Amino acid sequence: MIAPDLQAAASAIDTARGVLAAATARLAELGDLDANQVLAYDLAHSTAAVEMSGTLLDYGTKGDTEARIACAFAADSLAALAGKVFGHEAEWGVDAGALDDARGFVGTFTSPDFLLSIDGDGPRHLDDDFEMVQDTFRRFADEQIKPHAEHVHRTNGDVPEEVISGLAELGAFGLSIPEEFGGFAAGGESDYIGMVVATEELSRGSLGIGGSLITRPEIMTRAVEKGGTQEQKEYWLPKLATTEVMCAVAVTEPDYGSDVAGIKCTATRDTLDDGTEGWRINGVKTWCTFGARADVLLLLARTDPDRSLGHKGLSMFIVPKPQGDGHGFEFTDDHGGKMEGRPIDTIGYRGMHSYEIALDNWFVPHDNLIGGDDGLGRGFYLQMEGFENGRLQTAARAVGVMQAAYEEAVQYGQDRAVFGTPVGDYQLNRAKLARMAVIIQASRQFSYAVAKMMAKGEGAMEATLVKAYVCKAAEWVTREALQIHGGYGYAEEYPVSRYWVDARVLSIFEGADETLCLKVIARRLVAGAR
């Protein structure tokens, strides 16, 4: 049996980092990122994988299985990097053979013999408190979410109210809300890791009716915490913690997805006849997940008509609304305003539903402008405050979906025989399952590491890296899990088909993969190089 070699892994990772540094310098030298998008994109994804490999080295010191996972993931990441660089060395700013020092490492630790020596997906090494969080939310997912998941997916139904109330009883919606406002967040890394662990387990039960439920309150909580007045914190945060108020996020517009700075939805000052000061909201928001069931929209609008200000002219509002029907809604307020919601049918991620919402003179009191007058022009920054943590949560959701798909593939491989041999005993499928296990554990451990960084006020770049890598990896893991099922995987008889279509959304929402790689990761890498 081939023994793991963490020292060789560390050396190979250093070699890879040298190549990435040269490519970053080359991209900085070229200057125009938009004219070199292919290089920028490949550099961003390669950086994510290599940095994950480096983080995993510490995990590898904790046991033999852990060391095998660390070596296999590093070798896989370097093999992918080599495939991008080969034949394009000049574009990457390196000499031919720049990765030769890592060739032997890659060959050894991507070999079938080594992959087949990996025993499962390895331990998580969580503290006892987080093991309890995992057990609690896994049990809830198994008992309360999974029984509804297939029905909701196939009928394009709604999230069952008993799931929402059950999660509220567990305190899931208060995980990120400070104790002083009725939540369970005491400050420090425990808040972030607890959220990651809970999100993974709920997503393992179902992405559509479990894993995404606590993301939107988290985004609103971060925005209110960061920029809200004391009165807004005292009013809204306790309501979020108990689900007295549930929220949806209304940022994206039909013509402005990732280009948030260009949004057209406006908020204009108005005073009612009784003297109440407020704002009239006009515009259309799209991909507003949970928009019908939500009691409020966390809405980004342009409060300064000077569009040349870009994101500096945007402000964030809490927009109350009635609960609507999952198949569309139309409301009027008491001040002549209208709101209409149209559901957007999707191939997966069903249950919460996404909507296009049109607002026509919808009135919002001035007290609902986050931060009051001090919040004017700060909406983009408050949105980013929530979305950076949302990216980490999205990675955790991806891990949960991958874990569910992996477990289904393992079980099917044991139960189904082809040509007289269990499907899971064939070398190719054993290698696939081993690689799935490696990717899942690497993704999980990097998520934990990023959670610890974010608890210190750091890790914004790493949250983007983990989101970019893990969400794309989820497509491969769920695809191969489906493939192991053969024809039954393509049928709706097994849940693996749901995992596959659910995974596909992960690289799109909370920041499309291409936008994150080109506009966030590559830009930050180049800025650091300069």
N, C-alpha and C positions, 0 to 999 in steps of 0.2 A: 504494500500500500504506500502511495506517495505521501510523504509527510508535508504538512504546511510549513511555510517559511516566511515569517513576518518581516524578517530583515530584508529578504529579497523583494518582498512586496513594497517595503518602504523605499528601497533603492529604485525600483521600477516607477513608483509614483513620482519620485524626484525627477527622473528622466522625463516623464510626461509633463511635469510642471515646467521644465525647461522649454519644451516644445510649445506649450501654451503661452509662456512668457514671450517667446520669440514671435509667435503669431499675433499676440496682443500689440507688441511693439510695431509689427508690420502694419497692422490695421490702423494704429495711431499715425504711422507715417503716411499711409494712403489718405487719411483725413476724412474722406467722404464715406460714411458708413452706408448710406443708401445705395451708393454705387458698388458696394462690396457686401451685399446682404448675405450671400451664400457663405462667405468666409465668416462673417459676424455670427450668423446663426450656428454654424458648426462649432465655432469657437465657444459660444455660450453653452451649448449642450455638452461639449467635451469638458469644459471647466466644471460644470455641475457634477458630472460623473467622477472626475478625478478628485474633486474636493470631497465628495462622498466617500471615495476610497480611502483618502487620508483620515477622515473621521473614524472610519471603521477599524483602523489599526488598533485603537485602544480596546474596542470590543473584542478583537481577535486575541488579546492577551488573557481572556477569561476562561478559556477552555479549548479543547481540541476542535469541537464542532465550530466554535466561534472563529478559531483561526482559519479553518477551512473555508468558511463563508467569506472572511475578509480577503483571503488570497484569491478565491474564485471571482469575487466581485471586482477586485482591482485588475485582475487579468482580463476579465470581460470588458472593462472600461478602456483598458489600453488597446485591446484588439479593435474596438470600435474607433478609437482615435487613430490608430494606424491605418484603418480603412479610409478615413477621411484625408489623411495626409499623403498617402501613397499616390505618386504621380502628380501631386500638387505642392511639392516641397517649396518651390519658389514663391507661390502665393502665401504659404504659411511662414515664410522667412526662415526656413531651416535647410540644412544640407540633406542630401539623400542619405538615408541610414541614420537619421537623427534618433530613431527609436530602437536602433539595433541592440543597445545594451539591455533592452527589456524583452528582446525576442525570446530568449530561453524561458524567462519567467512566464510570458504569455502562453507559449507552447505547452509548458508543463501544467499550468493551472487552469487552462481551458480544455484540457484533454478529457475524453470520456472517462478514463480510468480515475482521474481525480474527482470529476463531478459526481461519479457514482459512489464515491466514498463519503459524500456528505449525507449525514443522517438527519433528515428533516430540516425544519426551518430555524432550529436553534432556540435557545432560551432568550427571553427579553431582558432579564436582569433589572427588573423594576423593583423599587423599594416596596416594603410591605403595604404601605398606604396606597400606592398606585396599583399593586396587585389586587387590593380590595376594590378599587375603582373599576379595574378591568373586569373582575368577577361580577360586580354589580351590574354593569352595563351590558356585559355579554349575556348574563342571565335574562335581563330585560329584553334584549334583542332576540334571543332564542324563543322566549315565551310570549312576547307581546308584539314584536315587529314581524318576524319571519312568517307567522301564520297569515298575515294580511298581505305580504309583499307581492306574491304572484298575482293575487286577485286584483289589487290596485294597478299593477303594471298592465295586465291584459285588458282591463276594462277602462283604463285611463281614469281611474277613480280618484277620490280625494284621500288625504291623510286621515285615517280614522281618529275621531276625537279622543278615544280611549288611549291612543298612543300619546297624544299631546298631554292629556291629563296625567297619564302615568309618568311621563318624563318630568312633568312639573312636580309631582310628588317626590321623585328622586332628587330634585334640586338641579336638574340638568340646565335649566335656563338661567340659573344663578351662578354658574361656575365661574364666570368672568366678572361678576358684579361684586364690588367690595361689600364686606360684611356690614359696614355702616349704612348701606342702602338696601339691606335685606338679602344680599347674596352670600356666597361662600368663599369669595376670593380674599385671601389674607395677605396677598402680596408675595412676590418672589416667584421662583421657578415652579413651585408646586401648582400654581394656578395654570401656567401654560402647559405643563406636562399632563396635568389632570384633564385639561381640555383635549389634548391630542389623544390620550388613551381612550377617553369617552367617545370621541368622534370616530375613532377607528372601529370600536366595537359596534356602535350604532350603524355605521356604514356597512359593516360585515352583515348585519341583519338586512339592511336595505338602504341604498343611497337615496332613493326618492322619498321614502317616508320615515327615515331614521337619521341618517348621517348628516343631512343638510338642515334639519330643523333648528339646531342650535347655532348655526353659523350667522344667520341674519341678526338675531339679538346680540350676538357677539360684536358684529360690525357697528350696530347702533350704540352699543355700550361704549366701545372705544371712542367713537366720535363725541358722545356726550361727556364722557370722562375727560377727554383731552380739551374740548373747547366749550363745553356747556357752562352755563351759570350755575351757581350753587342751587338756586331754586329749581332749575331744570333737572339737575342730578337728583334732588330730593323727590321730585315729582315723578320722573319717568323711570329711573332705575329700579325702584321697588316694584313697579308695575311690570317691567320686563322680567324680573326675577320670578314672579308668580304666574306669568302668562295672562295676567289681567289685560295686558297689552301684548300683542304679537305684531312683529313688523316685517315689512318687505323693503327691499332696497331699489330705489328708482333713480338710476344714474344714466344707463345706456339709452341712446336715442336711435331712431331708424337710420339716420345718416351719420351717427357718431357713436361707434362702439368703443374701441380702445382709445380713440382720439377724444378723450373726455373734455379737453380744453376748448373744443369747438362747439359744445352743446348749445342748442337754441332755446330750450325751455326757459321762459322768463318768469321772474317774480317782480311785480311792480307794486309800490306802496299804495295803500288805499285806506281811507278812514270811513267807517260805517256811520250811518245817521245818528247812532247812539254814542258816537265818539270813540268806538273801539278801533284801535290802530292795527293794521295788518298788511297782508300782501295778497295780491291776486296772481295765481299761478296759471300760466298758459303754455301749453306745449304737449308733446307726445313722448312718453317713455316706453321703452320696449325691453324684453327679456327681464321683466319684473317678476321674479320667482316668488310664489306665495302671495301674489298681489290681491287675490280675491279674499282669502281667509284672513289676511292681515288687518289689524285695527289701525295701523299707521303706516305711512310710507316715509322712509328716510330718503328725501328727495333733494337732488342737487339742481340748482337753478341759477340762471344768470340774473344778478341783481344790479349790475352796471351795464347799461346799454352799449358801452364802448367795447365792441368785440375785439378791438386790437389789444385789449388787456389780457385776452386768453383766459387762463385759469385763475388769474387774479381778480376777475370780475364775477366769480362764482361763490355762492353761499349755500349752506345746508339747512334744510327745513325738516321739521317733524310734522307730517301732514296727516291729521286724523281723517278716518273714513269709516263708513259702515262695513261690516263683513258682507262679502258678496258670494254669489253662486259660483261654483267652480267652472261652469260652462259659459260664463260671461256675466257682466253686470253693468248697470247704469244707475247713477245716483245724481241727485241734486242737493245742494246745500240750502241753508236758509237765507242766503245772500245773493241768489241768482247764479251761482256757479254750477257746473256740471262735471261729472267724471264718468268715463265709460271705459270698460275693460273688455278686451277681446283675447280669449285664450289662444296660445300658439301651440299647436299639436307637435309633439316631438317623438322621435323613435325610441327614446329611453328617458330615464330620469323623470318618471311619471309619479304623480301623487301630489306634489306641491304645486305643479302647473306654473307655466310662465305666461305672462300677459303683455299685451301692448295696451297701455293706459293713456287715454287722452284727457287732458284737463283743460277746461274752458272757464276762465274767471273763477276758479276754485279759491275760496277765501281761507286764508290761514292767519291766525292771530300773530301779532309781532312777537309774543312770548314764545312762539314755536320756531323762531329763527335761532338756531343753535349759537349760543354765545351772545345773543342780543346784538346790539350795535357793534360790539367788539368782534362779532363773528362775521361781519360783512367782508366779503372777499377771501374768507378763510375756508370756504367749503371744500375746495379741491384738497387742501392739506388734511382736513378732518376725514374726508373720504379715504385718502391714502393711509391714514392712521389705522382705520378699520380694515382696509383691504390687505395691508401687509400681513396682519395676523390671519386674515381670511385665506391667504395663500398657504400658510402653514396648515391651517385646518383642511384646506383642499387636499394637501398632500396626505394628511391623515385619512381623509375620506378615500383617497386612492388606495392607500394601504389596506383599508378595510375591505374594499371591493376585491382587490387582488387576493387577500387572505381567503375570502369566501370562495372565489373561483378555484384557488389552489386546493382547498379542502374538498370541493366537489370533484376535481380532477383526480385527486388521490383515491377517493372513495370509488369513483367509477372505474378507475384503473384496477382496483382490487376485485370489483364485482363482475366486470365484463370480460369475457374470454373471446379471443379471435384466433382462429387456426389452432385451437386447443391450448392457448397460452393466455393468461390474464393480460389485458392491454397494458397495464402498468409495469409488467415485467420485461417488456421489450426495451433494448438498450436505448433507442432513440427517445422513447417516452420517459424512461428513467432519467436521462440527461435533461430533458425538458423540465421535468418536475424539480430536479435539483437546481437548475438555473432559476426557476420560479422562486424557490425557497430562498435562494441567495439574494435575488433582487428585492423580495419582500422584506427580509430582515435588514438589509442595507438601507432600504427606504425608511423603515421604522426607526432604526438607530440614528439616522441622520435627522429625522424629525425630532427625536428627543434632544439631540444636540442643539438644533436650531431653537427649540423651545427654551432651553437654558440660556442661550444667547439673548433671546428676545426679552426674557425676564430681567436682564441687565440693561435693557434699553439698546441692545445691539442686534445684529443678525438680520437687518433688513435685506441685505444682498443675499444672505444664505437662505432666507425664506423664499426669495424668488428662485434661487437655484434648486431648492428641494421641490418646489412646485413644478418647475419646468421638467426636471428629470422624472420625477415619480409619476406624474400624470401621463406622460408619454409611455413610460414603462408599463403602466396599467393596461394599455391597449395590447401590448405584446402578451402579457401574462394571461389576460382574459381570452385573447384570441387562441392561444395555445391550449388553454383549459377547454375551450369549446372544441378545438380540433381533436383533442384526446377522446372526446365524446363521440366523434364521428358524426353520422347523420342525426343522431339524437341531440347533439349539441345545437344543430341548426333548427330543430323543432323546439316548440315551447313546452315540451314535456319535462324538461329539466331546467332548473333556474340559471344554468350557466349562460344561456342565451341572453338573459336579462343582464347579467354582469357585463357581458361584452358590449351591449348597446349603452349601458349606463357609463361604462368606462370611457366611452368615446366623448362624452361631454366634458370630461375633466380638463382636457387641454384647451378648452374653449372658454369656460367661464372663469371668473376671478382673474382675468387677464389672459387673453389668447396667447398661445405658446409663442407664436412668431413675434408678437408685440413685446412680450416679456424678454425674449432673447435679444431682439434688435434694439429696442428702445430703453431697456433697463439694464440687462446684464452686460451686453457688449459696450454700451455707452459708459457704464461704470468702470469696466475693465480698461477701456481706452483712457478715461479720465485719470485713472490711477497710474497708467503707464506714462502719461504726459507730466 
